[in-house]
Amino acid sequence: MAQFVDRAPLVAKAGNGGNGCVSFHREKFVQNGGPDGGDGGRGGSVVLLADVNMHTLLDFRFRSKYEAENGGDGGANRMSGKRGADLIVKVPVGTVVRDKLTGMVVADMYEAGRQKVLLQGGRGGWGNMHFATPTRQAPNFAKPGMRTEKREFTLELKSIADVGLVGYPNVGKSTILSVVTAARPKIANYHFTTLTPNLGMVRRNGQDFVMADIPGLIEGASEGAGLGFDFLRHVERTRLLLHVIDVSGVEGRDPVEDFDRINEELSAYGDLWSRPQIVAANKMDIPGAEENLERLLAHIDGKYPVFAISAAAHQGFDPLMNCVASTLAELPPAEPFTEQELLFEPLVDATFEVTKEDGVFVVSGPAIVHLVSSVNFEDEESLNWFHRTMRTAGIIDALREKGAKEGSTVRMDDMEFDFVE
């Protein structure tokens, strides 16, 4: 059986846009053809797909880096570059994708077959055919494609279930699931037998719904104790909680205290405390359970419906499951997590820094590489544009403040040139 993994990293990068082409029309008997350099193709996007055949994030433990194809460069005769192929990344249904830097939810793959563009491919650069004007008839420069950046994400698998079985370890949740569904979870008489969520389909009164047996909760789970976060992550989507209580007290615990502590942990983790809840008082076939049930009923005082059952003896399930089905029929469908949009194509950060290394003035910053790659240093017109851009961006003034003078050596990216005011 494959290892169950419900949290994994993802590093993704959309494809870079292709570069625009510098080309001039060449044809017999046409002496001075105009510019005909084509545009670069758009880079491929990273697209998520909710795959019903995946049940764990184990694949992302072995491969966490995904990169889409770059766009092709433009060509002569106004030929555009090839668009980069999109990269489809399959994830299990119920996967929530968070941006690692901000923690915000950027995708909720709550429905089988759903697709979501996680990162958009970079735009292709314009070819020189776009820069021809009446006074500039032979532009000898083009634009580079937009470069994309790697982004880090965290994948969290949250079970898709209508009913979540909650309660302390070893109270009989797995046994209940095996009785009311065709699921066959591992059952044994020790704590934390269930280490991964088990899902089963229930049909009741012509209605189908999914029930999840989730790892047992303990005190401090909302702070990560025991299997805490691993447990609570999988009840976030459930519309109804079936709270299972061991009313026999055979393990020395008080059912009333168990009930209060479980609800305290639910209330400490988001809005789980507000979910509708039905209480299943289990192990009624054990002596002493009747007295504890009376105490539990008095404590709950009608706040939640309580049903006495015995999972081992298969008793009391008809009224319990009828109540579950009728309650679900009145509840609205589960709401997906609110998604926040990432900037598909990162804006070029205009900040820069000027330092001096061994007598050379070095200009660095996120925008510098893009600026340098946009210039044809063999074309006078392109050089004039480069100088104007440096002045407008404040780079000339910053170099002067650092002590640069006429003829000083300046390095930007991999280019070195003399400083000219």
Kinemage of the C-alpha trace (Angstrom):
@kinemage 1
@onewidth
@group {chain A} dominant
@subgroup {mainchain}
@vectorlist {calphas} color= white
{ca met a 1} P 0.000 0.000 0.000
{ca ala a 2} L 1.346 3.433 -0.957
{ca gln a 3} L 2.400 5.746 1.837
{ca phe a 4} L -0.207 8.421 2.587
{ca val a 5} L 1.213 11.940 2.290
{ca asp a 6} L -1.103 14.930 2.751
{ca arg a 7} L 1.427 17.774 2.726
{ca ala a 8} L 4.208 18.391 0.201
{ca pro a 9} L 6.262 21.209 -1.372
{ca leu a 10} L 5.948 22.349 -4.972
{ca val a 11} L 8.395 24.554 -6.878
{ca ala a 12} L 6.969 25.723 -10.196
{ca lys a 13} L 8.110 27.983 -13.013
{ca ala a 14} L 6.180 29.054 -16.080
{ca gly a 15} L 8.003 29.239 -19.401
{ca asn a 16} L 9.868 32.378 -20.445
{ca gly a 17} L 8.529 34.313 -23.402
{ca gly a 18} L 10.499 34.006 -26.634
{ca asn a 19} L 12.637 36.911 -27.849
{ca gly a 20} L 11.556 39.173 -30.698
{ca cys a 21} L 13.544 38.942 -33.926
{ca val a 22} L 15.616 41.615 -35.696
{ca ser a 23} L 15.257 41.002 -39.413
{ca phe a 24} L 14.805 42.930 -42.662
{ca his a 25} L 12.948 41.833 -45.733
{ca arg a 26} L 15.214 40.385 -48.384
{ca glu a 27} L 13.868 39.812 -51.879
{ca lys a 28} L 15.247 39.982 -55.390
{ca phe a 29} L 14.895 43.445 -56.943
{ca val a 30} L 13.914 44.895 -53.511
{ca gln a 31} L 16.928 46.908 -52.426
{ca asn a 32} L 15.823 48.204 -49.031
{ca gly a 33} L 13.215 45.881 -47.534
{ca gly a 34} L 11.546 46.997 -44.337
{ca pro a 35} L 11.811 45.346 -40.922
{ca asp a 36} L 10.047 41.978 -40.750
{ca gly a 37} L 11.239 40.456 -37.465
{ca gly a 38} L 8.508 38.363 -35.837
{ca asp a 39} L 7.399 38.254 -32.210
{ca gly a 40} L 8.521 35.686 -29.672
{ca gly a 41} L 6.039 33.033 -28.584
{ca arg a 42} L 4.387 33.050 -25.175
{ca gly a 43} L 5.869 30.685 -22.609
{ca gly a 44} L 3.923 27.681 -21.403
{ca ser a 45} L 1.788 27.969 -18.285
{ca val a 46} L 1.743 25.697 -15.235
{ca val a 47} L -1.776 24.243 -14.936
{ca leu a 48} L -3.143 22.203 -12.032
{ca leu a 49} L -5.572 19.334 -12.675
{ca ala a 50} L -7.642 17.632 -9.956
{ca asp a 51} L -7.244 13.916 -10.711
{ca val a 52} L -9.771 11.544 -9.169
{ca asn a 53} L -7.275 8.669 -9.498
{ca met a 54} L -4.768 10.289 -7.113
{ca his a 55} L -5.256 9.880 -3.379
{ca thr a 56} L -1.983 11.095 -1.876
{ca leu a 57} L 0.721 13.709 -2.448
{ca leu a 58} L 3.425 11.062 -2.327
{ca asp a 59} L 4.521 11.779 -5.927
{ca phe a 60} L 5.594 15.288 -4.899
{ca arg a 61} L 8.004 13.874 -2.316
{ca phe a 62} L 10.011 12.365 -5.195
{ca arg a 63} L 9.576 15.232 -7.640
{ca ser a 64} L 8.789 18.718 -6.404
{ca lys a 65} L 10.145 20.921 -9.234
{ca tyr a 66} L 8.061 21.564 -12.340
{ca glu a 67} L 8.936 23.897 -15.229
{ca ala a 68} L 6.882 24.664 -18.327
{ca glu a 69} L 8.361 25.014 -21.807
{ca asn a 70} L 9.802 28.357 -22.936
{ca gly a 71} L 8.326 30.195 -25.903
{ca gly a 72} L 10.227 30.095 -29.187
{ca asp a 73} L 12.058 33.134 -30.583
{ca gly a 74} L 10.530 35.096 -33.444
{ca gly a 75} L 11.808 34.631 -36.990
{ca ala a 76} L 12.181 36.490 -40.257
{ca asn a 77} L 9.234 37.193 -42.588
{ca arg a 78} L 7.082 38.188 -39.619
{ca met a 79} L 7.070 34.656 -38.261
{ca ser a 80} L 6.075 34.416 -34.620
{ca gly a 81} L 7.876 32.007 -32.317
{ca lys a 82} L 6.257 28.773 -31.179
{ca arg a 83} L 4.141 28.997 -28.060
{ca gly a 84} L 5.554 26.967 -25.172
{ca ala a 85} L 3.547 23.898 -24.186
{ca asp a 86} L 1.562 24.147 -20.964
{ca leu a 87} L 2.657 21.843 -18.151
{ca ile a 88} L -0.203 19.895 -16.546
{ca val a 89} L 0.459 19.038 -12.891
{ca lys a 90} L -1.984 16.453 -11.514
{ca val a 91} L -3.010 16.652 -7.852
{ca pro a 92} L -5.564 14.711 -5.776
{ca val a 93} L -9.081 16.077 -5.495
{ca gly a 94} L -9.240 18.205 -2.352
{ca thr a 95} L -5.732 19.657 -2.665
{ca val a 96} L -5.296 23.234 -1.474
{ca val a 97} L -2.298 25.154 -2.837
{ca arg a 98} L -0.739 27.904 -0.744
{ca asp a 99} L 1.913 30.396 -1.750
{ca lys a 100} L 4.838 29.596 0.543
{ca leu a 101} L 5.938 33.223 0.887
{ca thr a 102} L 2.571 34.746 1.843
{ca gly a 103} L 0.605 31.688 3.008
{ca met a 104} L -2.417 32.721 0.929
{ca val a 105} L -4.566 30.131 -0.832
{ca val a 106} L -4.018 30.409 -4.587
{ca ala a 107} L -5.890 27.270 -5.696
{ca asp a 108} L -8.490 24.924 -4.226
{ca met a 109} L -8.838 21.772 -6.317
{ca tyr a 110} L -12.113 20.761 -4.672
{ca glu a 111} L -13.777 19.179 -7.718
{ca ala a 112} L -12.657 16.261 -9.902
{ca gly a 113} L -11.484 17.458 -13.320
{ca arg a 114} L -11.055 21.068 -12.243
{ca gln a 115} L -8.206 22.944 -13.922
{ca lys a 116} L -6.505 26.027 -12.556
{ca val a 117} L -3.723 28.089 -14.136
{ca leu a 118} L -1.210 28.391 -11.329
{ca leu a 119} L 1.442 30.388 -13.214
{ca gln a 120} L 0.944 32.098 -16.559
{ca gly a 121} L 3.688 31.866 -19.180
{ca gly a 122} L 5.731 34.960 -19.987
{ca arg a 123} L 4.760 37.186 -22.902
{ca gly a 124} L 6.810 36.988 -26.066
{ca gly a 125} L 8.943 39.994 -27.028
{ca trp a 126} L 8.077 42.174 -30.011
{ca gly a 127} L 10.059 41.855 -33.206
{ca asn a 128} L 11.563 44.906 -34.876
{ca met a 129} L 8.625 45.170 -37.296
{ca his a 130} L 6.699 46.922 -34.473
{ca phe a 131} L 9.258 49.698 -34.057
{ca ala a 132} L 9.283 51.130 -37.564
{ca thr a 133} L 8.162 54.783 -37.791
{ca pro a 134} L 8.328 57.389 -40.560
{ca thr a 135} L 11.565 58.681 -39.024
{ca arg a 136} L 12.920 55.275 -37.936
{ca gln a 137} L 12.490 53.050 -40.949
{ca ala a 138} L 15.155 50.482 -40.103
{ca pro a 139} L 14.973 49.703 -36.354
{ca asn a 140} L 17.859 47.430 -35.490
{ca phe a 141} L 16.520 46.217 -32.176
{ca ala a 142} L 13.718 44.078 -30.753
{ca lys a 143} L 12.323 43.269 -27.311
{ca pro a 144} L 13.277 40.207 -25.283
{ca gly a 145} L 10.583 37.896 -23.964
{ca met a 146} L 9.267 38.261 -20.430
{ca arg a 147} L 11.239 36.151 -18.004
{ca thr a 148} L 9.278 34.314 -15.328
{ca glu a 149} L 10.371 33.446 -11.834
{ca lys a 150} L 10.252 30.272 -9.782
{ca arg a 151} L 7.575 30.264 -7.103
{ca glu a 152} L 7.380 27.979 -4.097
{ca phe a 153} L 4.083 26.530 -2.947
{ca thr a 154} L 2.800 24.195 -0.248
{ca leu a 155} L 0.293 21.496 -1.169
{ca glu a 156} L -2.199 20.403 1.497
{ca leu a 157} L -4.611 17.540 0.919
{ca lys a 158} L -7.924 18.047 2.717
{ca ser a 159} L -10.358 15.150 2.469
{ca ile a 160} L -13.575 15.677 0.547
{ca ala a 161} L -16.278 14.271 2.815
{ca asp a 162} L -19.775 15.302 3.867
{ca val a 163} L -19.550 13.748 7.342
{ca gly a 164} L -16.439 13.659 9.493
{ca leu a 165} L -16.101 11.192 12.375
{ca val a 166} L -14.374 12.957 15.267
{ca gly a 167} L -13.393 11.773 18.709
{ca tyr a 168} L -10.572 10.443 20.827
{ca pro a 169} L -8.492 7.493 19.594
{ca asn a 170} L -9.983 4.042 20.093
{ca val a 171} L -13.594 5.185 20.576
{ca gly a 172} L -14.863 3.089 17.637
{ca lys a 173} L -14.838 5.470 14.655
{ca ser a 174} L -13.289 2.931 12.286
{ca thr a 175} L -15.759 0.272 13.394
{ca ile a 176} L -18.679 2.624 12.733
{ca leu a 177} L -17.350 3.359 9.232
{ca ser a 178} L -17.056 -0.369 8.522
{ca val a 179} L -20.655 -0.927 9.647
{ca val a 180} L -22.366 1.832 7.652
{ca thr a 181} L -20.216 1.713 4.478
{ca ala a 182} L -18.341 -0.803 2.362
{ca ala a 183} L -15.008 0.633 3.581
{ca arg a 184} L -12.706 -1.756 5.405
{ca pro a 185} L -10.377 0.339 7.572
{ca lys a 186} L -7.749 -1.259 9.771
{ca ile a 187} L -9.246 -1.916 13.199
{ca ala a 188} L -7.319 -2.839 16.327
{ca asn a 189} L -7.658 -2.239 20.046
{ca tyr a 190} L -4.934 0.362 20.488
{ca his a 191} L -4.643 4.109 20.025
{ca phe a 192} L -3.911 5.666 16.630
{ca thr a 193} L -4.717 2.527 14.676
{ca thr a 194} L -6.030 4.946 12.055
{ca leu a 195} L -3.120 7.014 10.784
{ca thr a 196} L -4.683 8.191 7.523
{ca pro a 197} L -8.219 9.280 6.591
{ca asn a 198} L -10.525 6.488 5.439
{ca leu a 199} L -13.474 7.369 3.227
{ca gly a 200} L -16.667 5.419 2.646
{ca met a 201} L -19.888 5.986 0.711
{ca val a 202} L -23.197 5.804 2.577
{ca arg a 203} L -26.590 5.391 0.909
{ca arg a 204} L -29.552 6.313 3.079
{ca asn a 205} L -33.133 7.118 2.099
{ca gly a 206} L -32.126 7.529 -1.545
{ca gln a 207} L -29.340 9.928 -0.626
{ca asp a 208} L -25.605 9.298 -1.101
{ca phe a 209} L -22.952 10.975 1.016
{ca val a 210} L -19.291 10.453 1.910
{ca met a 211} L -18.185 9.717 5.464
{ca ala a 212} L -14.593 10.059 6.636
{ca asp a 213} L -12.938 8.246 9.510
{ca ile a 214} L -10.109 10.574 10.464
{ca pro a 215} L -7.131 9.967 12.822
{ca gly a 216} L -8.097 10.342 16.477
{ca leu a 217} L -7.937 13.731 18.137
{ca ile a 218} L -6.167 14.408 21.436
{ca glu a 219} L -5.905 17.385 23.758
{ca gly a 220} L -3.561 19.984 22.265
{ca ala a 221} L -4.247 18.911 18.683
{ca ser a 222} L -5.055 22.478 17.603
{ca glu a 223} L -1.461 23.319 18.536
{ca gly a 224} L -0.081 20.350 16.601
{ca ala a 225} L 0.096 17.781 19.405
{ca gly a 226} L -0.249 14.120 18.482
{ca leu a 227} L -1.741 13.859 15.013
{ca gly a 228} L -3.334 17.269 15.521
{ca phe a 229} L -2.850 19.231 12.322
{ca asp a 230} L -2.977 16.023 10.295
{ca phe a 231} L -6.377 15.338 11.843
{ca leu a 232} L -7.890 18.804 11.746
{ca arg a 233} L -6.837 19.467 8.150
{ca his a 234} L -9.210 16.727 7.000
{ca val a 235} L -12.328 17.940 8.819
{ca glu a 236} L -12.170 21.491 7.444
{ca arg a 237} L -14.413 20.621 4.485
{ca thr a 238} L -16.977 18.442 6.253
{ca arg a 239} L -20.508 19.800 6.466
{ca leu a 240} L -21.480 17.686 9.473
{ca leu a 241} L -19.478 16.281 12.389
{ca leu a 242} L -20.377 12.914 13.901
{ca his a 243} L -18.851 13.111 17.365
{ca val a 244} L -18.155 9.593 18.663
{ca ile a 245} L -17.933 9.192 22.456
{ca asp a 246} L -16.893 6.078 24.366
{ca val a 247} L -19.561 6.115 27.079
{ca ser a 248} L -18.338 2.883 28.666
{ca gly a 249} L -15.393 4.579 30.364
{ca val a 250} L -13.430 1.320 30.173
{ca glu a 251} L -10.172 3.172 29.507
{ca gly a 252} L -10.560 5.294 32.608
{ca arg a 253} L -11.691 8.447 30.782
{ca asp a 254} L -14.805 10.469 31.572
{ca pro a 255} L -17.157 10.719 28.529
{ca val a 256} L -18.332 14.191 29.582
{ca glu a 257} L -14.759 15.492 29.811
{ca asp a 258} L -13.924 13.839 26.488
{ca phe a 259} L -16.847 15.599 24.845
{ca asp a 260} L -15.795 19.024 26.143
{ca arg a 261} L -12.114 18.609 25.280
{ca ile a 262} L -12.772 17.522 21.708
{ca asn a 263} L -15.020 20.535 21.164
{ca glu a 264} L -12.405 22.820 22.711
{ca glu a 265} L -9.852 21.571 20.184
{ca leu a 266} L -12.327 22.067 17.332
{ca ser a 267} L -13.085 25.614 18.459
{ca ala a 268} L -9.372 26.430 18.634
{ca tyr a 269} L -8.872 25.470 14.986
{ca gly a 270} L -10.748 27.856 12.713
{ca asp a 271} L -14.533 27.650 12.574
{ca leu a 272} L -14.922 23.912 13.124
{ca trp a 273} L -16.844 24.536 16.341
{ca ser a 274} L -19.702 26.054 14.330
{ca arg a 275} L -20.336 22.937 12.217
{ca pro a 276} L -23.547 21.017 12.900
{ca gln a 277} L -22.822 18.074 15.180
{ca ile a 278} L -24.458 14.787 16.044
{ca val a 279} L -23.236 12.772 19.022
{ca ala a 280} L -22.893 8.987 18.812
{ca ala a 281} L -22.613 7.434 22.283
{ca asn a 282} L -20.745 4.244 21.444
{ca lys a 283} L -20.021 1.015 23.346
{ca met a 284} L -23.444 0.869 24.958
{ca asp a 285} L -23.097 -2.933 25.195
{ca ile a 286} L -20.522 -2.582 27.999
{ca pro a 287} L -21.705 -2.493 31.656
{ca gly a 288} L -21.712 0.982 33.167
{ca ala a 289} L -22.475 2.750 29.898
{ca glu a 290} L -26.107 3.527 30.841
{ca glu a 291} L -25.103 5.689 33.823
{ca asn a 292} L -22.502 7.570 31.785
{ca leu a 293} L -25.030 8.151 28.995
{ca glu a 294} L -27.432 9.791 31.438
{ca arg a 295} L -24.666 12.133 32.615
{ca leu a 296} L -23.723 12.957 29.035
{ca leu a 297} L -27.340 13.707 28.058
{ca ala a 298} L -27.724 16.004 31.065
{ca his a 299} L -24.486 17.798 30.173
{ca ile a 300} L -25.372 18.311 26.488
{ca asp a 301} L -28.904 19.334 27.497
{ca gly a 302} L -30.402 19.101 24.022
{ca lys a 303} L -27.758 21.213 22.271
{ca tyr a 304} L -26.933 18.322 19.945
{ca pro a 305} L -28.902 15.177 19.057
{ca val a 306} L -27.476 12.136 20.891
{ca phe a 307} L -27.838 8.519 19.769
{ca ala a 308} L -26.906 5.450 21.801
{ca ile a 309} L -25.191 2.824 19.653
{ca ser a 310} L -22.970 -0.209 19.818
{ca ala a 311} L -20.682 -0.491 16.805
{ca ala a 312} L -19.426 -3.905 17.927
{ca ala a 313} L -22.968 -5.281 18.206
{ca his a 314} L -24.291 -3.336 15.169
{ca gln a 315} L -27.070 -1.776 17.277
{ca gly a 316} L -28.724 1.659 17.121
{ca phe a 317} L -27.535 2.659 13.640
{ca asp a 318} L -30.899 3.123 11.883
{ca pro a 319} L -32.055 6.215 13.840
{ca leu a 320} L -28.508 7.621 13.838
{ca met a 321} L -28.028 7.371 10.066
{ca asn a 322} L -31.575 8.632 9.397
{ca cys a 323} L -30.727 11.741 11.406
{ca val a 324} L -27.417 12.169 9.558
{ca ala a 325} L -29.135 11.910 6.160
{ca ser a 326} L -31.960 14.311 7.046
{ca thr a 327} L -29.523 16.849 8.515
{ca leu a 328} L -27.295 16.762 5.427
{ca ala a 329} L -30.308 17.277 3.170
{ca glu a 330} L -30.941 20.628 4.874
{ca leu a 331} L -27.335 21.831 4.824
{ca pro a 332} L -25.837 23.884 1.966
{ca pro a 333} L -22.966 22.362 -0.041
{ca ala a 334} L -19.450 22.886 1.276
{ca glu a 335} L -17.881 26.163 0.213
{ca pro a 336} L -14.457 26.029 -1.469
{ca phe a 337} L -11.643 28.058 0.018
{ca thr a 338} L -11.420 31.646 -1.216
{ca glu a 339} L -8.668 31.828 -3.808
{ca gln a 340} L -6.379 34.832 -4.141
{ca glu a 341} L -4.760 35.576 -7.457
{ca leu a 342} L -1.008 35.553 -7.882
{ca leu a 343} L 0.608 38.047 -10.203
{ca phe a 344} L 0.880 35.819 -13.269
{ca glu a 345} L 3.775 37.747 -14.761
{ca pro a 346} L 5.916 39.317 -12.064
{ca leu a 347} L 6.313 43.043 -12.466
{ca val a 348} L 9.852 44.191 -13.116
{ca asp a 349} L 11.090 45.666 -9.869
{ca ala a 350} L 12.535 49.090 -10.652
{ca thr a 351} L 14.789 49.141 -7.584
{ca phe a 352} L 18.530 48.906 -8.124
{ca glu a 353} L 21.767 49.215 -6.186
{ca val a 354} L 25.094 50.790 -7.125
{ca thr a 355} L 28.268 49.420 -5.542
{ca lys a 356} L 31.978 49.806 -6.276
{ca glu a 357} L 34.160 46.714 -6.693
{ca asp a 358} L 37.866 47.045 -7.546
{ca gly a 359} L 37.310 50.424 -9.149
{ca val a 360} L 34.316 49.234 -11.206
{ca phe a 361} L 30.838 50.655 -10.552
{ca val a 362} L 28.380 47.749 -10.475
{ca val a 363} L 24.657 48.373 -11.025
{ca ser a 364} L 22.493 45.446 -9.892
{ca gly a 365} L 18.812 44.822 -9.325
{ca pro a 366} L 15.815 42.846 -10.656
{ca ala a 367} L 15.259 45.217 -13.607
{ca ile a 368} L 18.865 45.440 -14.743
{ca val a 369} L 19.044 42.087 -16.554
{ca his a 370} L 15.849 42.864 -18.470
{ca leu a 371} L 17.101 46.368 -19.330
{ca val a 372} L 20.450 45.157 -20.666
{ca ser a 373} L 18.867 42.350 -22.687
{ca ser a 374} L 16.594 44.908 -24.392
{ca val a 375} L 19.510 46.832 -25.938
{ca asn a 376} L 21.348 46.272 -29.204
{ca phe a 377} L 24.734 47.739 -28.296
{ca glu a 378} L 25.734 47.880 -31.964
{ca asp a 379} L 22.864 50.171 -32.888
{ca glu a 380} L 23.143 53.892 -32.137
{ca glu a 381} L 19.416 54.425 -31.807
{ca ser a 382} L 19.093 51.554 -29.328
{ca leu a 383} L 22.041 52.939 -27.338
{ca asn a 384} L 20.368 56.364 -27.171
{ca trp a 385} L 17.210 54.707 -25.803
{ca phe a 386} L 19.319 52.849 -23.245
{ca his a 387} L 20.956 56.070 -22.072
{ca arg a 388} L 17.597 57.860 -21.796
{ca thr a 389} L 16.156 54.969 -19.772
{ca met a 390} L 19.118 55.025 -17.385
{ca arg a 391} L 18.663 58.747 -16.852
{ca thr a 392} L 14.897 58.444 -16.330
{ca ala a 393} L 15.317 55.572 -13.846
{ca gly a 394} L 17.823 57.590 -11.813
{ca ile a 395} L 20.769 55.280 -12.549
{ca ile a 396} L 22.914 58.119 -13.946
{ca asp a 397} L 22.358 60.243 -10.819
{ca ala a 398} L 23.076 57.253 -8.530
{ca leu a 399} L 26.357 56.538 -10.341
{ca arg a 400} L 27.362 60.179 -10.051
{ca glu a 401} L 26.604 60.176 -6.299
{ca lys a 402} L 28.840 57.110 -5.888
{ca gly a 403} L 31.708 58.997 -7.507
{ca ala a 404} L 31.477 57.897 -11.150
{ca lys a 405} L 32.993 60.327 -13.609
{ca glu a 406} L 33.270 60.576 -17.368
{ca gly a 407} L 35.112 57.454 -18.546
{ca ser a 408} L 34.617 55.423 -15.346
{ca thr a 409} L 33.926 51.709 -15.924
{ca val a 410} L 30.345 50.605 -15.259
{ca arg a 411} L 29.139 46.981 -15.149
{ca met a 412} L 25.488 46.028 -15.642
{ca asp a 413} L 24.730 42.311 -15.786
{ca asp a 414} L 27.474 40.919 -18.049
{ca met a 415} L 28.132 44.179 -19.936
{ca glu a 416} L 30.905 46.682 -19.145
{ca phe a 417} L 31.070 50.180 -20.689
{ca asp a 418} L 32.429 53.647 -20.003
{ca phe a 419} L 30.308 56.090 -18.037
{ca val a 420} L 28.979 58.950 -20.171
{ca glu a 421} L 26.961 61.714 -18.571
